[in-house]
Amino acid sequence: MSRNKCETLSIRTTAEIKDLIRQAAEREHRSVASMMEVLVLAHAEQSGLKASAKTKKTNKK
C-alpha cells in the first residue's frame, strides 16, 4: 500500500533498541524507517487504534 509521506519523525532511543530495530529491518529486507512503520501499524491494529480524520491529508497540487 503506497502512502504519501510528508511528515518527519525524530526520536531518541537507546543503542539496544536501535540495534533491535536494525536487526528486524535487515531480517525483513526493509529500511529502518519502513520497519518502524510496520511495527507501529501492527501495534495500532492489535490495539484497535485508528488514525484520526485530522491526520489524514490529501495531496492537493
N, CA, C and O atoms as a Maestro MAE file, in Angstrom:
{
 s_m_m2io_version
 :::
 2.0.0
}

f_m_ct {
 s_m_title
 :::
 protein
 m_atom[244] {
  # First column is atom index #
  i_m_mmod_type
  r_m_x_coord
  r_m_y_coord
  r_m_z_coord
  i_m_residue_number
  s_m_chain_name
  s_m_pdb_residue_name
  s_m_pdb_atom_name
  i_m_atomic_number
  :::
  1 25 0.842 -1.176 0.000 1 A "MET " " N  " 7
  2 3 0.000 0.000 0.000 1 A "MET " " CA " 6
  3 2 0.888 1.241 0.000 1 A "MET " " C  " 6
  4 15 1.682 1.434 0.920 1 A "MET " " O  " 8
  5 25 0.761 2.073 -1.015 2 A "SER " " N  " 7
  6 3 1.561 3.278 -1.136 2 A "SER " " CA " 6
  7 2 0.983 4.379 -0.249 2 A "SER " " C  " 6
  8 15 -0.232 4.574 -0.199 2 A "SER " " O  " 8
  9 25 1.852 5.084 0.437 3 A "ARG " " N  " 7
  10 3 1.427 6.172 1.315 3 A "ARG " " CA " 6
  11 2 2.144 7.451 0.901 3 A "ARG " " C  " 6
  12 15 3.316 7.422 0.526 3 A "ARG " " O  " 8
  13 25 1.434 8.572 0.973 4 A "ASN " " N  " 7
  14 3 2.041 9.866 0.726 4 A "ASN " " CA " 6
  15 2 2.789 10.258 1.996 4 A "ASN " " C  " 6
  16 15 2.165 10.562 3.014 4 A "ASN " " O  " 8
  17 25 4.096 10.255 1.946 5 A "LYS " " N  " 7
  18 3 4.900 10.520 3.136 5 A "LYS " " CA " 6
  19 2 5.370 11.968 3.130 5 A "LYS " " C  " 6
  20 15 6.252 12.347 2.360 5 A "LYS " " O  " 8
  21 25 4.766 12.769 4.002 6 A "CYS " " N  " 7
  22 3 5.119 14.185 4.065 6 A "CYS " " CA " 6
  23 2 5.448 14.635 5.491 6 A "CYS " " C  " 6
  24 15 5.659 15.825 5.723 6 A "CYS " " O  " 8
  25 25 5.492 13.722 6.429 7 A "GLU " " N  " 7
  26 3 5.779 14.051 7.826 7 A "GLU " " CA " 6
  27 2 7.150 13.505 8.223 7 A "GLU " " C  " 6
  28 15 7.608 12.496 7.687 7 A "GLU " " O  " 8
  29 25 7.795 14.184 9.168 8 A "THR " " N  " 7
  30 3 9.093 13.762 9.683 8 A "THR " " CA " 6
  31 2 8.941 13.399 11.150 8 A "THR " " C  " 6
  32 15 8.229 14.073 11.894 8 A "THR " " O  " 8
  33 25 9.613 12.330 11.562 9 A "LEU " " N  " 7
  34 3 9.591 11.892 12.951 9 A "LEU " " CA " 6
  35 2 11.029 11.672 13.399 9 A "LEU " " C  " 6
  36 15 11.796 10.978 12.732 9 A "LEU " " O  " 8
  37 25 11.384 12.257 14.515 10 A "SER " " N  " 7
  38 3 12.723 12.097 15.071 10 A "SER " " CA " 6
  39 2 12.563 11.611 16.508 10 A "SER " " C  " 6
  40 15 11.801 12.191 17.282 10 A "SER " " O  " 8
  41 25 13.286 10.542 16.867 11 A "ILE " " N  " 7
  42 3 13.173 10.004 18.227 11 A "ILE " " CA " 6
  43 2 14.554 9.812 18.839 11 A "ILE " " C  " 6
  44 15 15.556 9.698 18.132 11 A "ILE " " O  " 8
  45 25 14.585 9.778 20.153 12 A "ARG " " N  " 7
  46 3 15.795 9.407 20.891 12 A "ARG " " CA " 6
  47 2 15.514 8.055 21.512 12 A "ARG " " C  " 6
  48 15 14.432 7.819 22.048 12 A "ARG " " O  " 8
  49 25 16.493 7.168 21.437 13 A "THR " " N  " 7
  50 3 16.317 5.840 21.999 13 A "THR " " CA " 6
  51 2 17.662 5.303 22.464 13 A "THR " " C  " 6
  52 15 18.692 5.956 22.294 13 A "THR " " O  " 8
  53 25 17.649 4.133 23.040 14 A "THR " " N  " 7
  54 3 18.891 3.511 23.491 14 A "THR " " CA " 6
  55 2 19.570 2.803 22.326 14 A "THR " " C  " 6
  56 15 18.944 2.519 21.305 14 A "THR " " O  " 8
  57 25 20.847 2.526 22.491 15 A "ALA " " N  " 7
  58 3 21.596 1.782 21.475 15 A "ALA " " CA " 6
  59 2 20.993 0.395 21.281 15 A "ALA " " C  " 6
  60 15 20.983 -0.130 20.167 15 A "ALA " " O  " 8
  61 25 20.490 -0.201 22.364 16 A "GLU " " N  " 7
  62 3 19.914 -1.544 22.282 16 A "GLU " " CA " 6
  63 2 18.649 -1.556 21.425 16 A "GLU " " C  " 6
  64 15 18.476 -2.435 20.581 16 A "GLU " " O  " 8
  65 25 17.773 -0.585 21.641 17 A "ILE " " N  " 7
  66 3 16.539 -0.506 20.850 17 A "ILE " " CA " 6
  67 2 16.875 -0.228 19.391 17 A "ILE " " C  " 6
  68 15 16.296 -0.840 18.493 17 A "ILE " " O  " 8
  69 25 17.796 0.681 19.150 18 A "LYS " " N  " 7
  70 3 18.206 0.989 17.779 18 A "LYS " " CA " 6
  71 2 18.741 -0.260 17.085 18 A "LYS " " C  " 6
  72 15 18.422 -0.512 15.923 18 A "LYS " " O  " 8
  73 25 19.542 -1.028 17.784 19 A "ASP " " N  " 7
  74 3 20.095 -2.254 17.209 19 A "ASP " " CA " 6
  75 2 19.003 -3.282 16.926 19 A "ASP " " C  " 6
  76 15 19.040 -3.954 15.895 19 A "ASP " " O  " 8
  77 25 18.036 -3.410 17.826 20 A "LEU " " N  " 7
  78 3 16.933 -4.352 17.594 20 A "LEU " " CA " 6
  79 2 16.103 -3.961 16.372 20 A "LEU " " C  " 6
  80 15 15.695 -4.820 15.591 20 A "LEU " " O  " 8
  81 25 15.858 -2.665 16.212 21 A "ILE " " N  " 7
  82 3 15.115 -2.204 15.033 21 A "ILE " " CA " 6
  83 2 15.917 -2.500 13.773 21 A "ILE " " C  " 6
  84 15 15.362 -2.964 12.777 21 A "ILE " " O  " 8
  85 25 17.207 -2.236 13.810 22 A "ARG " " N  " 7
  86 3 18.067 -2.506 12.657 22 A "ARG " " CA " 6
  87 2 18.069 -3.986 12.304 22 A "ARG " " C  " 6
  88 15 17.969 -4.350 11.132 22 A "ARG " " O  " 8
  89 25 18.185 -4.850 13.328 23 A "GLN " " N  " 7
  90 3 18.165 -6.298 13.097 23 A "GLN " " CA " 6
  91 2 16.839 -6.747 12.481 23 A "GLN " " C  " 6
  92 15 16.822 -7.539 11.539 23 A "GLN " " O  " 8
  93 25 15.739 -6.238 13.016 24 A "ALA " " N  " 7
  94 3 14.418 -6.593 12.484 24 A "ALA " " CA " 6
  95 2 14.288 -6.138 11.036 24 A "ALA " " C  " 6
  96 15 13.755 -6.867 10.199 24 A "ALA " " O  " 8
  97 25 14.771 -4.942 10.741 25 A "ALA " " N  " 7
  98 3 14.709 -4.417 9.373 25 A "ALA " " CA " 6
  99 2 15.531 -5.280 8.422 25 A "ALA " " C  " 6
  100 15 15.074 -5.612 7.328 25 A "ALA " " O  " 8
  101 25 16.730 -5.640 8.830 26 A "GLU " " N  " 7
  102 3 17.580 -6.498 7.997 26 A "GLU " " CA " 6
  103 2 16.918 -7.844 7.742 26 A "GLU " " C  " 6
  104 15 16.938 -8.343 6.617 26 A "GLU " " O  " 8
  105 25 16.339 -8.426 8.767 27 A "ARG " " N  " 7
  106 3 15.703 -9.738 8.639 27 A "ARG " " CA " 6
  107 2 14.577 -9.708 7.605 27 A "ARG " " C  " 6
  108 15 14.368 -10.684 6.885 27 A "ARG " " O  " 8
  109 25 13.854 -8.590 7.533 28 A "GLU " " N  " 7
  110 3 12.730 -8.471 6.597 28 A "GLU " " CA " 6
  111 2 13.096 -7.709 5.323 28 A "GLU " " C  " 6
  112 15 12.224 -7.371 4.523 28 A "GLU " " O  " 8
  113 25 14.388 -7.442 5.140 29 A "HIS " " N  " 7
  114 3 14.877 -6.721 3.952 29 A "HIS " " CA " 6
  115 2 14.149 -5.390 3.778 29 A "HIS " " C  " 6
  116 15 13.650 -5.067 2.700 29 A "HIS " " O  " 8
  117 25 14.104 -4.628 4.871 30 A "ARG " " N  " 7
  118 3 13.445 -3.322 4.888 30 A "ARG " " CA " 6
  119 2 14.430 -2.269 5.369 30 A "ARG " " C  " 6
  120 15 15.478 -2.584 5.934 30 A "ARG " " O  " 8
  121 25 14.073 -1.014 5.134 31 A "SER " " N  " 7
  122 3 14.821 0.076 5.751 31 A "SER " " CA " 6
  123 2 14.369 0.187 7.210 31 A "SER " " C  " 6
  124 15 13.334 -0.360 7.589 31 A "SER " " O  " 8
  125 25 15.143 0.887 8.010 32 A "VAL " " N  " 7
  126 3 14.759 1.102 9.404 32 A "VAL " " CA " 6
  127 2 13.440 1.880 9.458 32 A "VAL " " C  " 6
  128 15 12.570 1.564 10.269 32 A "VAL " " O  " 8
  129 25 13.287 2.892 8.603 33 A "ALA " " N  " 7
  130 3 12.045 3.678 8.583 33 A "ALA " " CA " 6
  131 2 10.845 2.802 8.236 33 A "ALA " " C  " 6
  132 15 9.788 2.913 8.858 33 A "ALA " " O  " 8
  133 25 11.011 1.935 7.247 34 A "SER " " N  " 7
  134 3 9.925 1.030 6.859 34 A "SER " " CA " 6
  135 2 9.595 0.067 7.995 34 A "SER " " C  " 6
  136 15 8.425 -0.231 8.232 34 A "SER " " O  " 8
  137 25 10.609 -0.418 8.694 35 A "MET " " N  " 7
  138 3 10.376 -1.338 9.815 35 A "MET " " CA " 6
  139 2 9.620 -0.632 10.928 35 A "MET " " C  " 6
  140 15 8.739 -1.225 11.550 35 A "MET " " O  " 8
  141 25 9.953 0.629 11.188 36 A "MET " " N  " 7
  142 3 9.234 1.393 12.212 36 A "MET " " CA " 6
  143 2 7.759 1.518 11.840 36 A "MET " " C  " 6
  144 15 6.888 1.380 12.699 36 A "MET " " O  " 8
  145 25 7.474 1.778 10.567 37 A "GLU " " N  " 7
  146 3 6.081 1.864 10.116 37 A "GLU " " CA " 6
  147 2 5.357 0.547 10.342 37 A "GLU " " C  " 6
  148 15 4.230 0.530 10.837 37 A "GLU " " O  " 8
  149 25 6.002 -0.557 9.981 38 A "VAL " " N  " 7
  150 3 5.397 -1.882 10.153 38 A "VAL " " CA " 6
  151 2 5.077 -2.123 11.625 38 A "VAL " " C  " 6
  152 15 3.987 -2.590 11.956 38 A "VAL " " O  " 8
  153 25 6.017 -1.808 12.502 39 A "LEU " " N  " 7
  154 3 5.819 -2.030 13.934 39 A "LEU " " CA " 6
  155 2 4.689 -1.160 14.491 39 A "LEU " " C  " 6
  156 15 3.864 -1.638 15.268 39 A "LEU " " O  " 8
  157 25 4.652 0.102 14.099 40 A "VAL " " N  " 7
  158 3 3.596 0.999 14.584 40 A "VAL " " CA " 6
  159 2 2.235 0.551 14.064 40 A "VAL " " C  " 6
  160 15 1.266 0.519 14.823 40 A "VAL " " O  " 8
  161 25 2.149 0.207 12.781 41 A "LEU " " N  " 7
  162 3 0.874 -0.244 12.214 41 A "LEU " " CA " 6
  163 2 0.399 -1.546 12.859 41 A "LEU " " C  " 6
  164 15 -0.795 -1.712 13.104 41 A "LEU " " O  " 8
  165 25 1.318 -2.467 13.134 42 A "ALA " " N  " 7
  166 3 0.944 -3.726 13.790 42 A "ALA " " CA " 6
  167 2 0.424 -3.453 15.201 42 A "ALA " " C  " 6
  168 15 -0.577 -4.034 15.620 42 A "ALA " " O  " 8
  169 25 1.100 -2.575 15.927 43 A "HIS " " N  " 7
  170 3 0.654 -2.233 17.279 43 A "HIS " " CA " 6
  171 2 -0.719 -1.561 17.235 43 A "HIS " " C  " 6
  172 15 -1.593 -1.870 18.045 43 A "HIS " " O  " 8
  173 25 -0.902 -0.647 16.292 44 A "ALA " " N  " 7
  174 3 -2.194 0.038 16.167 44 A "ALA " " CA " 6
  175 2 -3.308 -0.959 15.879 44 A "ALA " " C  " 6
  176 15 -4.389 -0.873 16.460 44 A "ALA " " O  " 8
  177 25 -3.045 -1.898 14.987 45 A "GLU " " N  " 7
  178 3 -4.062 -2.907 14.656 45 A "GLU " " CA " 6
  179 2 -4.395 -3.771 15.871 45 A "GLU " " C  " 6
  180 15 -5.568 -4.031 16.141 45 A "GLU " " O  " 8
  181 25 -3.375 -4.217 16.604 46 A "GLN " " N  " 7
  182 3 -3.589 -5.050 17.789 46 A "GLN " " CA " 6
  183 2 -4.338 -4.294 18.879 46 A "GLN " " C  " 6
  184 15 -5.088 -4.887 19.653 46 A "GLN " " O  " 8
  185 25 -4.131 -2.987 18.934 47 A "SER " " N  " 7
  186 3 -4.745 -2.166 19.985 47 A "SER " " CA " 6
  187 2 -6.058 -1.529 19.561 47 A "SER " " C  " 6
  188 15 -6.704 -0.846 20.356 47 A "SER " " O  " 8
  189 25 -6.452 -1.746 18.323 48 A "GLY " " N  " 7
  190 3 -7.692 -1.156 17.833 48 A "GLY " " CA " 6
  191 2 -7.603 0.342 17.603 48 A "GLY " " C  " 6
  192 15 -8.612 1.042 17.685 48 A "GLY " " O  " 8
  193 25 -6.412 0.840 17.317 49 A "LEU " " N  " 7
  194 3 -6.220 2.272 17.090 49 A "LEU " " CA " 6
  195 2 -6.424 2.610 15.621 49 A "LEU " " C  " 6
  196 15 -6.076 1.826 14.739 49 A "LEU " " O  " 8
  197 25 -6.990 3.780 15.367 50 A "LYS " " N  " 7
  198 3 -7.193 4.289 14.008 50 A "LYS " " CA " 6
  199 2 -6.667 5.717 13.961 50 A "LYS " " C  " 6
  200 15 -6.770 6.452 14.942 50 A "LYS " " O  " 8
  201 25 -6.102 6.112 12.816 51 A "ALA " " N  " 7
  202 3 -5.657 7.496 12.647 51 A "ALA " " CA " 6
  203 2 -6.877 8.402 12.647 51 A "ALA " " C  " 6
  204 15 -7.901 8.074 12.048 51 A "ALA " " O  " 8
  205 25 -6.768 9.538 13.317 52 A "SER " " N  " 7
  206 3 -7.896 10.471 13.343 52 A "SER " " CA " 6
  207 2 -8.043 11.139 11.983 52 A "SER " " C  " 6
  208 15 -7.082 11.220 11.217 52 A "SER " " O  " 8
  209 25 -9.233 11.609 11.688 53 A "ALA " " N  " 7
  210 3 -9.507 12.257 10.404 53 A "ALA " " CA " 6
  211 2 -8.616 13.482 10.207 53 A "ALA " " C  " 6
  212 15 -8.261 13.809 9.075 53 A "ALA " " O  " 8
  213 25 -8.254 14.160 11.292 54 A "LYS " " N  " 7
  214 3 -7.410 15.353 11.203 54 A "LYS " " CA " 6
  215 2 -6.031 15.031 10.646 54 A "LYS " " C  " 6
  216 15 -5.434 15.863 9.963 54 A "LYS " " O  " 8
  217 25 -5.513 13.834 10.926 55 A "THR " " N  " 7
  218 3 -4.161 13.496 10.495 55 A "THR " " CA " 6
  219 2 -4.106 13.006 9.062 55 A "THR " " C  " 6
  220 15 -3.025 12.943 8.475 55 A "THR " " O  " 8
  221 25 -5.239 12.658 8.488 56 A "LYS " " N  " 7
  222 3 -5.267 12.196 7.104 56 A "LYS " " CA " 6
  223 2 -5.329 13.410 6.186 56 A "LYS " " C  " 6
  224 15 -6.271 14.200 6.258 56 A "LYS " " O  " 8
  225 25 -4.318 13.560 5.318 57 A "LYS " " N  " 7
  226 3 -4.253 14.709 4.422 57 A "LYS " " CA " 6
  227 2 -4.375 14.243 2.979 57 A "LYS " " C  " 6
  228 15 -3.987 13.126 2.637 57 A "LYS " " O  " 8
  229 25 -4.914 15.107 2.149 58 A "THR " " N  " 7
  230 3 -4.959 14.815 0.722 58 A "THR " " CA " 6
  231 2 -3.823 15.555 0.051 58 A "THR " " C  " 6
  232 15 -3.384 16.598 0.537 58 A "THR " " O  " 8
  233 25 -3.350 15.034 -1.046 59 A "ASN " " N  " 7
  234 3 -2.240 15.635 -1.765 59 A "ASN " " CA " 6
  235 2 -2.794 16.553 -2.846 59 A "ASN " " C  " 6
  236 15 -3.000 16.123 -3.981 59 A "ASN " " O  " 8
  237 25 -3.035 17.815 -2.500 60 A "LYS " " N  " 7
  238 3 -3.576 18.782 -3.458 60 A "LYS " " CA " 6
  239 2 -2.437 19.575 -4.067 60 A "LYS " " C  " 6
  240 15 -1.561 20.069 -3.357 60 A "LYS " " O  " 8
  241 25 -2.454 19.694 -5.394 61 A "LYS " " N  " 7
  242 3 -1.412 20.472 -6.081 61 A "LYS " " CA " 6
  243 2 -2.022 21.607 -6.849 61 A "LYS " " C  " 6
  244 15 -1.304 22.374 -7.491 61 A "LYS " " O  " 8
  :::
 }
 m_bond[243] {
  # First column is bond index #
  i_m_from
  i_m_to
  i_m_order
  :::
  1 1 2 1
  2 2 3 1
  3 3 4 2
  4 3 5 1
  5 5 6 1
  6 6 7 1
  7 7 8 2
  8 7 9 1
  9 9 10 1
  10 10 11 1
  11 11 12 2
  12 11 13 1
  13 13 14 1
  14 14 15 1
  15 15 16 2
  16 15 17 1
  17 17 18 1
  18 18 19 1
  19 19 20 2
  20 19 21 1
  21 21 22 1
  22 22 23 1
  23 23 24 2
  24 23 25 1
  25 25 26 1
  26 26 27 1
  27 27 28 2
  28 27 29 1
  29 29 30 1
  30 30 31 1
  31 31 32 2
  32 31 33 1
  33 33 34 1
  34 34 35 1
  35 35 36 2
  36 35 37 1
  37 37 38 1
  38 38 39 1
  39 39 40 2
  40 39 41 1
  41 41 42 1
  42 42 43 1
  43 43 44 2
  44 43 45 1
  45 45 46 1
  46 46 47 1
  47 47 48 2
  48 47 49 1
  49 49 50 1
  50 50 51 1
  51 51 52 2
  52 51 53 1
  53 53 54 1
  54 54 55 1
  55 55 56 2
  56 55 57 1
  57 57 58 1
  58 58 59 1
  59 59 60 2
  60 59 61 1
  61 61 62 1
  62 62 63 1
  63 63 64 2
  64 63 65 1
  65 65 66 1
  66 66 67 1
  67 67 68 2
  68 67 69 1
  69 69 70 1
  70 70 71 1
  71 71 72 2
  72 71 73 1
  73 73 74 1
  74 74 75 1
  75 75 76 2
  76 75 77 1
  77 77 78 1
  78 78 79 1
  79 79 80 2
  80 79 81 1
  81 81 82 1
  82 82 83 1
  83 83 84 2
  84 83 85 1
  85 85 86 1
  86 86 87 1
  87 87 88 2
  88 87 89 1
  89 89 90 1
  90 90 91 1
  91 91 92 2
  92 91 93 1
  93 93 94 1
  94 94 95 1
  95 95 96 2
  96 95 97 1
  97 97 98 1
  98 98 99 1
  99 99 100 2
  100 99 101 1
  101 101 102 1
  102 102 103 1
  103 103 104 2
  104 103 105 1
  105 105 106 1
  106 106 107 1
  107 107 108 2
  108 107 109 1
  109 109 110 1
  110 110 111 1
  111 111 112 2
  112 111 113 1
  113 113 114 1
  114 114 115 1
  115 115 116 2
  116 115 117 1
  117 117 118 1
  118 118 119 1
  119 119 120 2
  120 119 121 1
  121 121 122 1
  122 122 123 1
  123 123 124 2
  124 123 125 1
  125 125 126 1
  126 126 127 1
  127 127 128 2
  128 127 129 1
  129 129 130 1
  130 130 131 1
  131 131 132 2
  132 131 133 1
  133 133 134 1
  134 134 135 1
  135 135 136 2
  136 135 137 1
  137 137 138 1
  138 138 139 1
  139 139 140 2
  140 139 141 1
  141 141 142 1
  142 142 143 1
  143 143 144 2
  144 143 145 1
  145 145 146 1
  146 146 147 1
  147 147 148 2
  148 147 149 1
  149 149 150 1
  150 150 151 1
  151 151 152 2
  152 151 153 1
  153 153 154 1
  154 154 155 1
  155 155 156 2
  156 155 157 1
  157 157 158 1
  158 158 159 1
  159 159 160 2
  160 159 161 1
  161 161 162 1
  162 162 163 1
  163 163 164 2
  164 163 165 1
  165 165 166 1
  166 166 167 1
  167 167 168 2
  168 167 169 1
  169 169 170 1
  170 170 171 1
  171 171 172 2
  172 171 173 1
  173 173 174 1
  174 174 175 1
  175 175 176 2
  176 175 177 1
  177 177 178 1
  178 178 179 1
  179 179 180 2
  180 179 181 1
  181 181 182 1
  182 182 183 1
  183 183 184 2
  184 183 185 1
  185 185 186 1
  186 186 187 1
  187 187 188 2
  188 187 189 1
  189 189 190 1
  190 190 191 1
  191 191 192 2
  192 191 193 1
  193 193 194 1
  194 194 195 1
  195 195 196 2
  196 195 197 1
  197 197 198 1
  198 198 199 1
  199 199 200 2
  200 199 201 1
  201 201 202 1
  202 202 203 1
  203 203 204 2
  204 203 205 1
  205 205 206 1
  206 206 207 1
  207 207 208 2
  208 207 209 1
  209 209 210 1
  210 210 211 1
  211 211 212 2
  212 211 213 1
  213 213 214 1
  214 214 215 1
  215 215 216 2
  216 215 217 1
  217 217 218 1
  218 218 219 1
  219 219 220 2
  220 219 221 1
  221 221 222 1
  222 222 223 1
  223 223 224 2
  224 223 225 1
  225 225 226 1
  226 226 227 1
  227 227 228 2
  228 227 229 1
  229 229 230 1
  230 230 231 1
  231 231 232 2
  232 231 233 1
  233 233 234 1
  234 234 235 1
  235 235 236 2
  236 235 237 1
  237 237 238 1
  238 238 239 1
  239 239 240 2
  240 239 241 1
  241 241 242 1
  242 242 243 1
  243 243 244 2
  :::
 }
}
